[in-house]
Amino acid sequence: MRLVGVDPRLVFKIRATSRLTEADLRNKGLQHLGESAGWDYFVLPHDPEATTFQEAIQAYERSDEGKSVFALIDDIEPYGPDDRRGPGLEPDQVLTFPLLVDIHLWPASSGPQARERLASVRAVVGDHERGADDQPEFLLMRASVDEESLNGVLQLPAVERVRVPPSPYLSPTDWIDEPSLETIEQPATRVGSVGIIDDGVHLNHPLLRGLVDSFEVPSGHSWAPPTQHGTMVAGLAAYGDFEPALRDGTPLPPPLSVVAARVVEDRAGSETATFPTDTPEHRILEEAIREIVSRGANVVNISLADRYGYAGPHVDHRTEMLDRLARELDVVIVVASGNVGESLLPEPRELHARHPEHLLADECRVAEPAVAANCLTVGSIARSDQGAHPDGDSPPQLRAVAGIDEVSPFSRSGPGFRPKGSVKPDLVHYGGNLVSQATLSQRNLSPTDVGVAVVSLGVPGPFHASIGTSFAAPRVARIAAVVRDEYPSASANLTRALVGLSARVPNPHRVKSGAKAAEVAKHLALTGYGAPDERRAIESLQNRVVMTFDGEIEADTSIIHPIPIPEEFAIGKSDRTIAIALAYDPPTRRFRREYLASRMKVDLYRLFDLDELKAIMARQPIDGDRLKLPDNRRRIKSLKPSSEAVLHSTLQVRRWNASAATSLDPNDGQTYHLVVTHMRTPWAELAEPGYDRQRYALAVELEDRGRQQINILDRLRDRVRPTV
């Protein structure tokens, strides 16, 4: 909801002892403006007299009506100077004056009111103003302040927040003027390769020379000159990231080799890639994937997607083909989720107000072939929250839509091939942001803003910038390729499980414990299981251990995996996590309502004798009403997301944060039991005659973040092999 004409005299703060939802506040006549890291809520009455709120308080005083909300309120107080301190101005921060700050004001209802509020700030900062955004909904002034004027600004009711100005993650001046490649430390190539299916790659780029094995589908076609797209994708698939090296002078990551298939071109110069012949796209893609695999790459990135979101009810030939090849060839296929075009975005003022909820609209759903079940679908998050001009200037009129690590405004969201339950995108990575700029009374989205864009390789370059999920996907493809290089015997399923397990939900999308199911589902649809990490995907540490299994299950059965829980891990109160990643690759059939030929699920139990648990599971029907299972401590129900939320996903990552002292107990035993269940759909035999076994992989993580010194790795080495 867009805030128009906030009266700063009516803003106040509620201190609560537990979580209050927006619905809780709305039902009491309050508009939610924001909240702190604790349980402090900044609210605004719906009406100037706060009539609804006062009536709710009076009803509570008379009869305890609304006790579920008011019992949680510890204090109500005005919005004050300390609440106005933003990033860089925290109470314990040592400040050096004069200090450049951005002064954000409460949105105004009109131009005259906006000018009045800006005038109140100018009366304090004098002639030290450095620029302003005077549009009523985006009021901001940048100024150089001394200690006295800073304190004066913090006292002004019209001021919402004061912070040091944000800066781009990477200044354009660090790369846009063709920095000498001699200043960038280039490491030796590491073993491993990744395939890409894209536009042509500029093979003579200094950082790609000798790394790329390329071919064309169809061969013999007279191709248009390549755009920058394929070269940017190849650069990110090979290196993973360029921005830290350009910003901090650190070495580039060791590059992988790239097998590049050219399948599209931009012959009209319209910045829209098209397949160049009448051959069906799914046949072109299949030929390219098979050739890439024959040349030694077992991870393939496809940063090509439809312009429009998946609408169902059935998937198309491309999607079904990708799922079939992932299973047949045991290859990891990574697909970009697609981009929401500017024509589908709200106008800039609304976009700022509605982000990221606008991405949950049907037209913003993931685009084919990114709904593919057996593939990794990748959306985008923003790395930078400040736009910039090519000369490095970042005036206050430039406003990024997404915050740091928040889903990008153009990134498509889930669900995937089903109305409910299919987690898509599976993962996210950095793909850029959008920026609006004030011009007189208008607000316009800038073309690719170099302050928030992804920087990769380009020609003449050596670097080029752009935005899109196209540039998030190859980062994930590189991580998957590194996993397959580190563990050559790992299947595609185990690779997906390890990459998924390494992921962490970005901070802006982490939901607090006790959040409603709809809130959990919203963020799962936006960012999936989160952003993966290359190191976490391939390493165990003394306080973080990953155990794996890579095998098969008989159809319509359950398997029990013992999970060792060291006593040191179970004792006391600490920030501990048990996480489980399951990946499998069932047959698919696009004309069936149930696209997957089977479903799988996991449950975690403790305080069970193995024979007792076997007896219980043997009596469980595969479909229909299940026998009653324990409702007490013996069955762990706190794995998030819920089993139902991920049931129709072939990659399932679920976590249990056991931080309280009572969460784990040595008396629970030193072995938990993970039950994996397989369930065929009625048409499974039509998809694959003789389908009586299913490949799957597990990765189980024990991590104690609160006690870095704990050594659970050696304890588990004493007790188990490297498999669950």
Secondary structure, DSSP 4 states (H G I P E B T S, - for coil): ----S--GGG-EEEEESS---HHHHHHTTEEEEEE-SSSEEEEEESSTT-HHHHHHHHHHHHH-TTHHHHTTEEEEEE--GGGGB-TT--TT----SSEEEEEEEPPPSSHHHHHHHHHHHHHHHGGGEEEEE-SGGG-EEEEEE-HHHHHHHHT-TTEEEEEPPP--SS-GGGTTT---GGGS--PPPPS-EEEEEES---TT-TTTTTTEEEEESSTT--PPPP-SHHHHHHHHHHHS--HHHHHH-PPPPPPPEEEEEE--B-TTSSS--B-SSSS-HHHHHHHHHHHHHHTT--EEEE----SS----SS--HHHHHHHHHHHHHT-EEEEE--B--GGGSPPHHHHHHHTTGGGGSGGGBPPTTTT-TTSEEEEEE-S------TTS---TTEEESSPTTSBPTTB-B---SSSSS---SSEEEE----EEEEETTEEEE-SS-TTTSEEEE-SSSSEEEE-SGGGTHHHHHHHHHHHHHHSTT--HHHHHHHHHHH-B--GGGPPPTT--HHHHHHHHHHHTT-B--HHHHH--BTTEEEEEEEEEEETT-EEEEEEE--HHHHSS---EEEEEEEEE---B-TTSSS-BSEEEEEEEE-S--HHHHHHHHHT--SSSSPPPPP-STTEE---BS-HHHHTT-SEEEEEEE--STTTS-GGG-SEEEEEEEEEE-TTHHHHSTT--EEEEEEEEEEEESS-TT--HHHHHHHH--SB-
